[in-house]
């Protein structure tokens, strides 16, 4: 991977005629710093985190766009993943890494169906998933998806029984190379890939995923520590007599 030293010789699209050589040098240095921060991080780095570590007043958005352009033709690309940035192997070179990857267990058809429903319909409860699929969904299927890190428990529905709601994670976006949920394929793309029948009902539609996957909807309550204990996600607190 580049150490960023050649960034200063590349013209910057956000320079204006009044930008002097010193300013260009400063911009190049900010790009190098951003490159180092993202390169050293195992997880995508948010623009807020970058702003906290880059020099005060740095245009983080413009810096990352320029760095993305610099890496576009290379073997490693800078990708926007959710609210963060990360370096990933260029898509057309992924085959070079295949011999080094661990063979993953193939996901069941049921798990893929549930994952697709969660991705497009989130926030969604287990009962709602079953209604869409028309069959019962086993706890094991949901547990498998939770273990992959692609699905998470979001909150509880404000309805009788307060069922848990499910949604996707940033790891889901990362794995499927999506910047945001709205980059999920639409009906035409799914038909083109052979994943939907060409004879779908006239009123068939795919719901538009939320812009902010982390924000709770109006009919959701956040999970409390007691909820997490009940769901086995938090060790119960020991009280002394």
TIDREN-645556 format. One line per 4 residues: number of its first residue (from 0); for each residue x, y, z negated of N, C-alpha, C, O. Coordinates in nm, 2 decimals. Atoms other than C-alpha are relative to their C-alpha. Layout:
NUM	X/Y/Z/X/Y/Z/X/Y/Z/X/Y/Z; ...;
//
This chain:
0	0.09/-0.12/0.00/0.00/0.00/0.00/0.09/0.12/0.00/0.19/0.13/-0.06; -0.08/-0.12/-0.01/0.12/0.35/0.08/0.01/0.06/-0.14/-0.08/0.06/-0.23; -0.02/-0.07/0.13/0.27/0.55/-0.21/-0.05/0.15/0.01/-0.04/0.23/-0.08; 0.06/-0.13/-0.02/0.11/0.86/-0.06/0.09/0.11/0.04/0.05/0.23/0.06;
4	-0.10/-0.11/-0.03/0.43/1.05/0.03/-0.02/0.06/0.13/0.03/0.17/0.16; 0.02/-0.05/-0.13/0.33/1.09/0.39/-0.13/0.09/0.01/-0.16/0.14/0.12; 0.13/-0.08/-0.01/0.00/1.27/0.30/0.03/0.14/0.03/-0.06/0.21/0.09; -0.03/-0.14/-0.02/0.17/1.61/0.31/0.02/0.04/0.14/0.01/0.16/0.18;
8	-0.03/-0.04/-0.14/0.25/1.59/0.68/-0.13/-0.02/0.09/-0.12/0.00/0.21; 0.13/0.01/-0.07/-0.12/1.52/0.78/-0.08/0.12/-0.01/-0.10/0.17/-0.12; 0.08/-0.12/0.01/-0.33/1.82/0.87/-0.12/-0.02/-0.08/-0.19/-0.13/-0.07; 0.12/0.01/0.08/-0.61/1.89/0.63/-0.12/0.07/0.06/-0.11/0.19/0.10;
12	0.12/-0.06/-0.07/-0.96/1.95/0.78/-0.06/0.11/-0.08/-0.14/0.19/-0.02; 0.06/-0.10/0.08/-1.06/2.17/0.49/0.09/0.12/-0.03/0.07/0.20/-0.11; -0.09/-0.12/0.01/-0.76/2.41/0.53/-0.07/0.11/0.08/-0.13/0.08/0.19; 0.04/-0.11/-0.08/-0.85/2.75/0.66/0.12/0.08/0.05/0.23/0.05/0.01;
16	-0.12/-0.06/-0.05/-0.63/2.99/0.85/0.08/0.08/-0.10/0.20/0.10/-0.08; -0.07/-0.08/0.11/-0.54/3.18/0.53/0.07/-0.09/-0.09/0.14/-0.04/-0.18; -0.07/0.09/0.09/-0.40/2.87/0.36/0.15/0.00/0.03/0.19/-0.03/0.14; -0.14/-0.01/-0.02/-0.03/2.91/0.31/0.07/-0.13/-0.03/0.00/-0.23/-0.07;
20	-0.07/0.12/0.01/0.24/2.65/0.30/0.00/-0.06/-0.15/-0.01/-0.18/-0.17; 0.00/0.04/0.14/0.24/2.65/-0.08/-0.13/-0.07/-0.04/-0.13/-0.17/-0.11; 0.13/0.06/0.03/-0.13/2.58/-0.10/-0.02/-0.13/0.06/-0.07/-0.22/0.00; 0.01/0.13/-0.07/-0.10/2.30/0.15/0.08/-0.11/-0.08/0.04/-0.22/-0.10;
24	-0.08/0.09/0.08/0.17/2.15/-0.07/-0.08/-0.04/-0.13/-0.07/-0.16/-0.17; 0.08/0.03/0.12/-0.06/2.18/-0.37/-0.11/-0.10/0.03/-0.14/-0.19/-0.05; 0.10/0.10/-0.04/-0.34/2.00/-0.19/0.05/-0.14/0.02/-0.01/-0.23/-0.02; -0.06/0.13/-0.02/-0.11/1.72/-0.08/0.03/-0.06/-0.13/0.02/-0.19/-0.14;
28	-0.03/0.05/0.12/0.00/1.68/-0.43/-0.12/-0.05/-0.08/-0.12/-0.16/-0.14; 0.13/0.05/0.06/-0.36/1.65/-0.56/-0.04/-0.13/0.07/-0.09/-0.22/0.00; 0.04/0.12/-0.07/-0.43/1.39/-0.29/0.09/-0.12/-0.05/0.04/-0.23/-0.07; -0.09/0.11/0.05/-0.12/1.19/-0.41/-0.04/-0.04/-0.14/-0.04/-0.16/-0.17;
32	0.04/0.03/0.14/-0.24/1.21/-0.77/-0.13/-0.08/0.00/-0.14/-0.18/-0.07; 0.13/0.08/0.00/-0.59/1.09/-0.68/0.03/-0.14/0.05/-0.03/-0.23/0.00; -0.03/0.13/-0.05/-0.44/0.81/-0.48/0.06/-0.09/-0.11/0.02/-0.21/-0.12; -0.06/0.08/0.10/-0.23/0.70/-0.77/-0.10/-0.05/-0.11/-0.10/-0.16/-0.16;
36	0.10/0.03/0.10/-0.53/0.71/-1.01/-0.08/-0.11/0.04/-0.11/-0.21/-0.03; 0.09/0.10/-0.05/-0.75/0.50/-0.79/0.08/-0.13/0.02/0.02/-0.24/-0.01; -0.08/0.12/-0.02/-0.47/0.26/-0.70/0.03/-0.08/-0.13/0.03/-0.20/-0.13; -0.03/0.06/0.13/-0.39/0.19/-1.07/-0.12/-0.06/-0.07/-0.10/-0.13/-0.17;
40	0.12/0.04/0.07/-0.75/0.13/-1.17/-0.05/-0.14/0.06/-0.06/-0.15/0.18; 0.06/0.13/-0.04/-0.90/-0.23/-1.16/-0.14/0.02/0.04/-0.20/-0.06/0.12; 0.14/-0.03/-0.03/-1.25/-0.08/-1.14/-0.01/0.13/0.08/0.08/0.21/0.07; 0.02/-0.12/-0.07/-1.39/0.19/-0.92/0.01/0.12/-0.09/-0.04/0.12/-0.20;
44	-0.02/-0.12/0.08/-1.30/0.54/-1.05/-0.11/0.10/0.05/-0.12/0.14/0.16; 0.11/-0.10/-0.03/-1.59/0.79/-1.07/0.07/0.14/0.03/0.18/0.17/-0.02; -0.05/-0.13/-0.02/-1.55/1.15/-0.95/0.02/0.08/-0.13/0.10/0.17/-0.14; -0.01/-0.06/0.13/-1.61/1.26/-1.31/0.14/-0.03/-0.06/0.20/0.06/-0.12;
48	-0.12/0.04/0.06/-1.31/1.06/-1.42/0.12/0.06/0.07/0.22/0.10/0.01; -0.10/-0.07/-0.08/-1.10/1.20/-1.14/0.02/0.15/-0.03/0.13/0.20/-0.05; 0.00/-0.14/0.04/-1.20/1.55/-1.23/0.07/0.03/-0.13/0.14/0.13/-0.15; -0.06/-0.02/0.13/-1.08/1.50/-1.58/0.15/-0.02/0.00/0.22/0.03/-0.09;
52	-0.14/0.03/-0.01/-0.74/1.38/-1.47/0.08/0.08/0.10/0.20/0.10/0.10; -0.06/-0.08/-0.10/-0.67/1.60/-1.17/0.01/0.15/-0.05/-0.05/0.18/-0.15; -0.01/-0.14/0.04/-0.56/1.97/-1.20/-0.13/0.07/0.00/-0.22/0.05/0.08; 0.12/-0.08/0.01/-0.83/2.21/-1.30/-0.03/0.07/0.13/0.06/0.13/0.19;
56	0.04/-0.07/-0.12/-1.02/2.35/-1.01/0.02/-0.08/0.13/-0.02/-0.03/0.23; -0.02/0.09/-0.12/-0.93/2.06/-0.77/-0.14/-0.03/0.05/-0.23/-0.07/-0.02; 0.12/0.04/-0.07/-1.20/1.99/-0.51/0.00/-0.15/0.01/0.05/-0.20/0.11; -0.01/0.15/0.01/-1.25/1.62/-0.60/-0.07/-0.06/0.13/-0.01/-0.15/0.19;
60	0.07/0.06/-0.12/-1.51/1.55/-0.32/0.08/0.02/0.13/0.10/-0.08/0.20; -0.08/-0.02/-0.12/-1.29/1.71/-0.05/0.13/-0.08/0.00/0.17/-0.14/0.10; -0.12/0.08/0.01/-0.98/1.54/-0.18/-0.03/-0.15/0.03/0.05/-0.21/0.10; 0.03/0.15/-0.03/-1.15/1.19/-0.17/-0.04/-0.02/0.14/0.00/-0.12/0.20;
64	0.03/0.02/-0.14/-1.29/1.25/0.17/0.13/0.00/0.09/0.14/-0.08/0.18; -0.13/-0.01/-0.07/-0.94/1.34/0.30/0.08/-0.13/-0.02/0.13/-0.18/0.08; -0.08/0.12/0.03/-0.78/1.04/0.13/-0.07/-0.12/0.07/0.00/-0.21/0.12; 0.07/0.11/-0.07/-1.05/0.82/0.28/0.03/0.00/0.15/0.05/-0.10/0.21;
68	-0.03/-0.01/-0.14/-0.97/0.95/0.63/0.15/-0.05/0.02/0.17/-0.12/0.12; -0.14/0.05/-0.01/-0.60/0.88/0.57/0.01/-0.15/0.00/0.09/-0.20/0.08; 0.00/0.15/0.01/-0.67/0.52/0.48/-0.09/-0.07/0.10/-0.08/-0.19/0.11; 0.10/0.06/-0.10/-0.94/0.46/0.75/0.07/-0.10/0.10/0.01/-0.20/0.12;
72	-0.06/0.09/-0.10/-0.70/0.31/1.01/0.10/-0.11/-0.06/0.16/-0.19/0.01; -0.10/0.09/0.06/-0.49/0.11/0.76/-0.06/-0.13/-0.04/-0.18/-0.16/-0.03; 0.04/0.13/0.05/-0.50/-0.24/0.62/-0.08/0.00/-0.13/-0.15/-0.09/-0.16; 0.07/-0.02/0.12/-0.64/-0.11/0.30/-0.08/0.13/0.01/-0.03/0.23/0.06;
76	0.09/-0.12/-0.02/-0.94/0.13/0.30/-0.04/0.05/-0.14/-0.05/-0.02/-0.23; 0.06/-0.06/0.12/-1.07/0.37/0.04/-0.15/0.00/0.02/-0.20/0.06/0.11; 0.15/0.02/-0.01/-1.44/0.29/-0.02/-0.07/0.07/-0.12/-0.02/0.07/-0.23; 0.08/-0.06/0.11/-1.71/0.48/-0.21/-0.09/-0.12/-0.04/-0.17/-0.18/0.04;
80	0.08/0.10/0.06/-1.88/0.23/-0.44/-0.08/0.06/-0.11/-0.03/0.08/-0.22; 0.09/-0.07/0.10/-2.18/0.37/-0.63/0.05/0.14/-0.02/0.06/0.22/0.07; -0.05/-0.13/0.03/-2.04/0.67/-0.81/0.15/0.00/0.00/0.21/0.10/-0.05; -0.15/0.01/0.01/-1.68/0.56/-0.78/0.07/-0.03/0.13/0.00/-0.05/0.23;
84	-0.09/0.02/-0.12/-1.39/0.51/-0.54/0.09/-0.11/-0.04/0.14/-0.13/-0.15; -0.09/0.11/0.03/-1.18/0.20/-0.50/0.07/-0.04/0.14/0.01/-0.02/0.24; -0.07/0.05/-0.11/-0.92/0.06/-0.26/-0.04/-0.15/0.03/-0.05/-0.23/-0.07; 0.04/0.14/-0.04/-1.03/-0.26/-0.07/0.07/-0.04/0.13/0.09/0.05/0.21;
88	-0.06/0.04/-0.13/-0.88/-0.47/0.21/-0.10/0.03/0.11/-0.22/0.02/0.10; 0.09/-0.03/-0.12/-1.01/-0.36/0.55/-0.08/-0.12/0.04/-0.03/-0.23/0.04; 0.09/0.11/-0.03/-1.31/-0.56/0.65/0.05/-0.10/0.11/0.03/-0.22/0.10; -0.05/0.09/-0.11/-1.15/-0.69/0.97/0.12/-0.08/-0.03/0.16/-0.17/0.05;
92	-0.12/0.08/0.04/-0.85/-0.83/0.78/-0.03/-0.09/-0.12/0.06/-0.15/-0.17; 0.04/0.08/0.11/-1.05/-1.01/0.51/0.04/-0.15/0.02/0.07/-0.22/-0.08; -0.03/0.14/-0.03/-0.97/-1.34/0.68/0.14/-0.04/-0.05/0.17/-0.15/-0.08; -0.14/0.02/0.05/-0.60/-1.30/0.58/0.01/-0.04/-0.15/0.10/-0.10/-0.19;
96	0.00/0.03/0.15/-0.70/-1.33/0.21/-0.07/-0.13/-0.03/-0.06/-0.17/-0.14; 0.09/0.11/0.03/-0.92/-1.63/0.25/0.08/-0.12/-0.06/0.02/-0.19/-0.15; -0.08/0.11/0.05/-0.64/-1.88/0.18/0.04/0.02/-0.15/0.07/-0.08/-0.22; -0.04/-0.03/0.13/-0.57/-1.71/-0.15/-0.12/0.01/-0.10/-0.10/0.01/-0.22;
100	0.12/-0.01/0.08/-0.93/-1.69/-0.28/-0.04/-0.14/-0.05/-0.02/-0.24/0.01; 0.05/0.13/0.06/-1.08/-1.95/-0.51/-0.14/-0.03/0.06/-0.22/0.06/0.08; 0.12/0.04/-0.06/-1.36/-2.14/-0.35/-0.11/0.01/-0.10/-0.11/-0.05/-0.20; 0.11/-0.03/0.10/-1.68/-2.02/-0.51/-0.12/-0.10/0.03/-0.14/-0.15/0.14;
104	0.11/0.09/-0.02/-1.98/-2.25/-0.57/-0.11/0.07/0.08/-0.14/0.19/0.05; 0.10/-0.06/-0.09/-2.25/-2.19/-0.31/-0.12/0.03/-0.08/-0.17/-0.05/-0.16; 0.12/-0.04/0.07/-2.55/-2.00/-0.45/-0.12/-0.07/0.06/-0.13/-0.08/0.18; 0.12/0.07/-0.05/-2.88/-2.18/-0.43/-0.09/0.10/0.07/-0.08/0.22/0.06;
108	0.09/-0.08/-0.08/-3.15/-2.06/-0.20/-0.09/0.08/-0.10/-0.12/0.20/-0.08; 0.09/-0.07/0.10/-3.37/-1.98/-0.51/0.07/0.12/-0.06/0.01/0.23/-0.07; -0.08/-0.11/0.05/-3.09/-1.76/-0.65/0.01/0.11/0.10/0.00/0.23/0.06; -0.02/-0.10/-0.11/-3.04/-1.58/-0.32/-0.14/0.08/0.01/-0.14/0.20/0.03;
112	0.13/-0.07/-0.01/-3.42/-1.51/-0.30/-0.02/0.09/-0.12/-0.07/0.21/-0.10; 0.02/-0.08/0.12/-3.43/-1.38/-0.66/0.09/0.12/0.01/0.05/0.23/-0.03; -0.10/-0.12/-0.01/-3.12/-1.16/-0.60/-0.06/0.10/0.10/-0.05/0.22/0.08; 0.05/-0.09/-0.10/-3.28/-1.01/-0.28/-0.12/0.07/-0.06/-0.14/0.19/-0.04;
116	0.12/-0.07/0.06/-3.61/-0.94/-0.47/0.04/0.11/-0.10/-0.01/0.22/-0.10; -0.05/-0.10/0.10/-3.42/-0.77/-0.76/0.06/0.12/0.07/0.04/0.23/0.03; -0.07/-0.11/-0.07/-3.21/-0.57/-0.51/-0.10/0.10/0.06/-0.08/0.22/0.05; 0.09/-0.09/-0.07/-3.51/-0.43/-0.32/-0.11/0.05/-0.09/-0.17/0.15/-0.06;
120	0.12/-0.04/0.08/-3.78/-0.42/-0.59/0.04/0.06/-0.14/-0.05/0.09/-0.22; -0.03/-0.04/0.13/-3.58/-0.31/-0.90/-0.05/0.14/-0.03/-0.06/0.22/0.05; 0.00/0.09/0.11/-3.67/-0.25/-1.17/-0.12/-0.10/0.01/-0.23/-0.06/0.05; 0.10/0.10/-0.02/-3.86/-0.58/-1.17/0.01/-0.10/-0.11/0.12/-0.13/-0.16;
124	0.00/0.10/0.11/-3.96/-0.84/-1.43/-0.01/-0.14/0.06/-0.03/-0.15/0.18; 0.00/0.14/-0.05/-3.95/-1.21/-1.41/-0.14/-0.04/0.05/-0.15/-0.11/0.15; 0.14/0.03/-0.05/-4.33/-1.23/-1.37/-0.02/0.06/0.13/-0.08/0.00/0.22; 0.01/-0.07/-0.12/-4.31/-0.98/-1.09/0.08/-0.07/0.11/0.03/-0.08/0.23;
128	-0.09/0.08/-0.09/-4.03/-1.19/-0.92/-0.08/-0.12/0.04/-0.09/-0.15/0.16; 0.07/0.12/-0.02/-4.25/-1.50/-0.95/-0.12/0.03/0.09/-0.16/-0.05/0.18; 0.11/-0.04/-0.08/-4.55/-1.31/-0.80/0.04/0.02/0.15/-0.03/-0.02/0.24; -0.04/-0.03/-0.13/-4.35/-1.20/-0.50/0.04/-0.13/0.07/0.01/-0.16/0.19;
132	-0.05/0.13/-0.06/-4.19/-1.55/-0.44/-0.11/-0.10/0.01/-0.11/-0.18/0.10; 0.11/0.10/-0.01/-4.51/-1.74/-0.51/0.03/-0.13/-0.07/-0.05/-0.22/-0.07; -0.04/0.12/0.08/-4.33/-1.99/-0.73/0.06/0.04/-0.13/0.11/0.16/-0.14; -0.06/-0.03/0.13/-4.20/-2.01/-1.08/0.15/0.02/0.01/0.22/-0.06/0.09;
136	-0.14/-0.02/0.00/-3.85/-1.88/-1.14/0.06/-0.05/-0.13/0.02/0.00/-0.24; -0.06/0.06/0.12/-3.64/-2.08/-1.38/0.10/0.10/-0.07/0.15/0.19/-0.01; -0.09/-0.09/0.08/-3.44/-1.91/-1.66/0.14/-0.03/0.05/0.23/0.07/0.05; -0.14/0.03/-0.04/-3.13/-2.09/-1.52/0.04/0.08/0.12/0.15/0.12/0.14;
140	-0.03/-0.08/-0.12/-3.16/-1.90/-1.19/0.04/0.14/-0.04/0.14/0.20/0.01; -0.04/-0.13/0.05/-3.16/-1.57/-1.37/0.13/0.00/-0.07/0.21/0.10/-0.06; -0.13/0.01/0.08/-2.88/-1.68/-1.60/0.12/0.00/0.10/0.22/0.06/0.07; -0.11/0.01/-0.10/-2.67/-1.77/-1.29/0.03/0.14/0.06/0.15/0.18/0.07;
144	-0.02/-0.13/-0.06/-2.72/-1.42/-1.14/0.06/0.09/-0.10/0.14/0.18/-0.07; -0.06/-0.09/0.11/-2.64/-1.25/-1.48/0.15/-0.04/-0.01/0.23/0.05/-0.04; -0.14/0.04/0.01/-2.32/-1.46/-1.49/0.09/0.06/0.11/0.21/0.08/0.09; -0.08/-0.06/-0.11/-2.21/-1.33/-1.15/0.04/0.14/-0.02/0.13/0.19/0.03;
148	-0.03/-0.14/0.02/-2.22/-0.98/-1.28/-0.07/0.09/0.10/-0.06/0.21/0.10; 0.07/-0.08/-0.10/-2.44/-0.87/-0.99/-0.14/0.05/-0.05/-0.19/0.14/0.01; 0.13/-0.04/0.06/-2.76/-0.85/-1.20/0.01/0.03/-0.14/0.10/-0.03/-0.21; -0.01/-0.03/0.15/-2.82/-0.70/-1.54/-0.14/0.02/-0.05/-0.24/0.05/0.03;
152	0.12/-0.04/0.06/-3.10/-0.65/-1.78/-0.01/0.15/-0.02/0.08/0.21/-0.09; 0.00/-0.14/0.00/-3.21/-0.29/-1.75/-0.07/0.06/-0.12/-0.01/0.14/-0.19; 0.08/-0.05/0.11/-3.48/-0.23/-2.01/-0.12/-0.09/-0.03/-0.12/-0.21/0.01; 0.13/0.07/0.03/-3.83/-0.33/-2.12/-0.11/0.08/0.07/-0.12/0.20/0.05;
156	0.12/-0.06/-0.06/-4.15/-0.26/-1.93/-0.09/0.05/-0.10/-0.12/-0.02/-0.20; 0.10/-0.05/0.10/-4.40/-0.04/-2.11/-0.13/-0.06/0.03/-0.22/0.01/0.08; 0.12/0.07/-0.03/-4.67/-0.30/-2.08/-0.01/-0.11/-0.11/0.09/-0.14/-0.18; 0.01/0.11/0.10/-4.81/-0.58/-2.30/0.11/-0.10/0.01/0.14/-0.15/0.12;
160	-0.11/0.10/0.00/-4.54/-0.82/-2.41/0.14/0.06/0.03/0.24/0.00/0.00; -0.13/-0.07/-0.03/-4.27/-0.56/-2.31/0.10/-0.09/0.07/0.21/-0.11/0.01; -0.10/0.09/-0.07/-4.10/-0.79/-2.05/0.12/0.07/0.04/0.12/0.19/0.06; -0.13/-0.05/-0.04/-3.74/-0.74/-1.97/0.00/0.03/0.15/-0.05/-0.04/0.23;
164	-0.01/-0.03/-0.14/-3.67/-0.56/-1.64/0.14/-0.03/0.05/0.24/-0.02/-0.03; -0.13/0.04/-0.05/-3.38/-0.66/-1.41/0.03/0.10/0.12/-0.05/0.15/0.19; -0.05/-0.08/-0.11/-3.17/-0.46/-1.17/0.14/-0.05/0.04/0.20/-0.13/-0.02; -0.13/0.03/-0.04/-2.84/-0.48/-0.98/0.11/0.08/-0.07/0.07/0.18/-0.14;
168	-0.11/-0.07/0.06/-2.50/-0.36/-1.09/0.09/0.06/0.10/0.08/0.04/0.22; -0.10/-0.06/-0.09/-2.21/-0.17/-0.95/0.09/-0.11/0.06/0.13/-0.10/0.18; -0.07/0.12/-0.06/-2.04/-0.51/-0.90/-0.07/-0.06/0.12/0.00/-0.11/0.21; 0.08/0.04/-0.11/-2.32/-0.60/-0.67/0.03/0.09/0.13/0.05/0.03/0.23;
172	-0.03/-0.09/-0.11/-2.25/-0.29/-0.46/0.14/-0.03/0.05/0.16/-0.03/0.18; -0.14/0.02/-0.04/-1.88/-0.36/-0.46/0.01/-0.13/0.08/0.08/-0.13/0.18; -0.01/0.13/-0.07/-1.92/-0.73/-0.35/-0.05/0.01/0.14/0.00/-0.05/0.23; 0.07/-0.01/-0.13/-2.15/-0.64/-0.06/0.04/0.12/0.08/-0.02/0.16/0.18;
176	-0.05/-0.12/-0.06/-1.95/-0.33/0.03/-0.11/0.10/0.03/-0.12/0.16/0.14; 0.10/-0.10/-0.01/-2.24/-0.10/-0.03/0.04/0.13/-0.08/0.08/0.11/-0.19; -0.02/-0.12/0.08/-2.20/0.27/-0.13/-0.11/0.02/-0.10/-0.08/0.07/-0.21; 0.12/-0.01/0.09/-2.55/0.28/-0.28/-0.11/-0.09/0.05/-0.10/-0.16/0.15;
180	0.10/0.09/-0.03/-2.86/0.08/-0.29/-0.08/0.03/0.13/-0.13/-0.06/0.20; 0.07/-0.04/-0.12/-3.01/0.27/0.00/0.07/-0.04/0.13/0.03/-0.02/0.24; -0.07/0.06/-0.11/-2.75/0.11/0.22/-0.03/-0.14/0.03/0.02/-0.20/0.12; 0.05/0.13/-0.03/-2.92/-0.22/0.20/-0.07/0.00/0.13/-0.13/0.09/0.17;
184	0.06/0.00/-0.14/-3.04/-0.34/0.54/-0.15/0.01/0.00/-0.22/-0.03/-0.09; 0.15/-0.02/-0.02/-3.39/-0.24/0.66/-0.06/-0.11/0.07/0.01/-0.21/0.10; 0.08/0.11/-0.07/-3.65/-0.45/0.83/0.07/-0.03/0.14/0.09/-0.15/0.17; -0.06/0.03/-0.13/-3.49/-0.41/1.18/0.13/-0.07/-0.01/0.16/-0.16/0.07;
188	-0.13/0.07/0.01/-3.15/-0.51/1.06/-0.02/-0.14/-0.05/0.05/-0.23/-0.01; 0.03/0.13/0.05/-3.29/-0.81/0.87/-0.05/-0.09/0.11/-0.02/-0.21/0.12; 0.05/0.07/-0.12/-3.48/-0.92/1.18/0.11/-0.04/0.10/0.12/-0.15/0.15; -0.11/0.02/-0.09/-3.17/-0.88/1.39/0.09/-0.11/-0.05/0.16/-0.17/0.03;
192	-0.09/0.10/0.06/-2.97/-1.10/1.15/-0.07/-0.13/-0.01/-0.01/-0.23/-0.06; 0.07/0.13/0.01/-3.24/-1.37/1.17/-0.05/-0.03/-0.14/-0.09/-0.14/-0.16; 0.04/0.02/0.14/-3.34/-1.32/0.81/-0.15/0.02/-0.02/-0.20/-0.01/-0.13; 0.14/-0.03/0.01/-3.69/-1.21/0.88/-0.07/-0.05/0.14/-0.01/-0.03/0.24;
196	0.07/0.04/-0.12/-3.94/-1.36/1.13/-0.05/0.12/0.08/-0.08/0.22/0.02; 0.05/-0.10/-0.09/-4.03/-1.15/1.43/-0.15/0.02/-0.01/-0.20/0.12/0.05; 0.14/0.00/0.00/-4.39/-1.22/1.36/-0.05/0.04/-0.15/-0.14/-0.03/-0.20; 0.04/-0.04/0.14/-4.42/-1.04/1.02/-0.14/0.07/0.01/-0.17/0.13/0.11;
200	0.12/-0.07/0.00/-4.76/-0.90/0.92/0.02/0.15/0.03/0.12/0.21/0.00; -0.01/-0.14/-0.04/-4.83/-0.55/1.05/0.02/0.09/-0.12/0.09/0.20/-0.10; -0.01/-0.08/0.12/-4.85/-0.41/0.70/0.12/-0.03/-0.09/0.13/0.02/-0.20; -0.11/0.04/0.08/-4.53/-0.57/0.58/0.10/0.11/0.00/0.13/0.18/0.09;
204	-0.10/-0.11/0.02/-4.28/-0.33/0.44/0.10/-0.04/-0.11/0.07/-0.13/-0.20; -0.10/0.02/0.10/-3.96/-0.33/0.23/0.01/0.12/-0.09/0.03/0.23/-0.03; -0.01/-0.12/0.08/-3.96/-0.10/-0.07/0.13/0.06/0.00/0.24/0.00/0.02; -0.13/-0.08/0.00/-3.70/0.17/-0.08/0.06/0.00/-0.14/0.00/0.05/-0.24;
208	-0.06/0.00/0.14/-3.46/0.11/-0.37/0.03/0.14/-0.05/0.03/0.23/0.02; -0.02/-0.13/0.06/-3.40/0.38/-0.62/0.13/0.06/0.04/0.23/-0.01/0.06; -0.13/-0.07/-0.03/-3.13/0.65/-0.55/0.10/-0.03/-0.12/0.21/-0.06/-0.10; -0.08/0.02/0.12/-3.00/0.62/-0.91/-0.04/-0.13/-0.07/-0.14/-0.14/-0.14;
212	0.03/0.14/0.05/-2.99/0.25/-1.00/0.01/-0.01/-0.15/-0.04/-0.10/-0.22; -0.02/0.01/0.15/-2.88/0.33/-1.36/-0.11/0.07/-0.08/-0.13/0.04/-0.20; 0.10/-0.08/0.07/-3.16/0.57/-1.45/-0.13/-0.09/-0.02/-0.17/-0.16/0.07; 0.12/0.07/0.03/-3.46/0.41/-1.62/-0.12/0.07/0.06/-0.12/0.19/0.07;
216	0.12/-0.05/-0.06/-3.80/0.45/-1.45/-0.09/0.05/-0.11/-0.07/0.02/-0.23; 0.10/-0.05/0.09/-4.10/0.62/-1.62/-0.06/-0.11/-0.08/-0.11/-0.09/-0.19; 0.07/0.11/0.07/-4.24/0.28/-1.72/0.09/-0.10/-0.06/0.06/-0.21/-0.09; -0.10/0.09/0.07/-3.92/0.14/-1.88/0.04/0.07/-0.13/0.05/0.19/-0.14;
220	-0.06/-0.05/0.12/-3.79/0.17/-2.23/0.14/-0.06/0.00/0.17/-0.17/0.05; -0.14/0.05/0.01/-3.41/0.13/-2.30/0.00/-0.12/-0.09/-0.08/-0.13/-0.19; -0.02/0.12/0.09/-3.29/-0.19/-2.46/0.07/0.05/-0.13/0.17/0.12/-0.13; -0.05/-0.04/0.13/-3.23/-0.14/-2.83/0.09/-0.12/-0.05/0.10/-0.22/0.01;
224	-0.09/0.11/0.06/-2.98/-0.34/-3.05/-0.08/-0.12/-0.04/-0.04/-0.23/-0.03; 0.08/0.11/0.04/-3.27/-0.54/-3.18/-0.04/-0.08/0.13/-0.05/-0.21/0.12; 0.03/0.06/-0.12/-3.37/-0.62/-2.82/0.12/-0.09/0.05/0.10/-0.21/0.08; -0.12/0.08/-0.04/-3.01/-0.73/-2.74/0.02/-0.12/-0.09/0.07/-0.22/-0.04;
228	-0.01/0.11/0.09/-3.01/-0.95/-3.05/-0.10/-0.11/0.04/-0.06/-0.23/0.04; 0.10/0.10/-0.04/-3.33/-1.12/-2.94/0.03/-0.07/0.13/0.00/-0.19/0.14; -0.03/0.05/-0.13/-3.20/-1.17/-2.60/0.14/-0.08/0.00/0.18/-0.13/0.10; -0.13/0.07/0.01/-2.87/-1.32/-2.73/0.11/0.07/0.06/0.22/0.01/0.08;
232	-0.11/-0.08/-0.05/-2.66/-1.04/-2.60/0.08/0.08/-0.10/0.18/0.14/-0.07; -0.07/-0.07/0.11/-2.56/-0.90/-2.94/0.00/-0.09/-0.12/-0.11/-0.15/-0.15; 0.00/0.08/0.12/-2.45/-1.09/-3.25/-0.08/0.06/-0.11/-0.06/0.18/-0.14; 0.09/-0.06/0.11/-2.71/-1.04/-3.52/0.09/0.05/-0.12/0.19/-0.01/-0.15;
236	-0.08/-0.06/0.11/-2.59/-0.82/-3.80/-0.04/-0.08/-0.13/-0.15/-0.12/-0.15; 0.01/0.07/0.13/-2.54/-0.99/-4.14/-0.03/0.10/-0.11/0.05/0.19/-0.13; 0.04/-0.09/0.11/-2.72/-0.82/-4.43/0.03/-0.07/-0.13/0.01/-0.19/-0.15; -0.03/0.05/0.13/-2.61/-0.87/-4.78/-0.12/0.01/-0.09/-0.19/0.11/-0.09;
240	0.11/0.00/0.10/-2.86/-0.97/-5.05/0.02/0.10/-0.11/-0.06/0.11/-0.20;
//
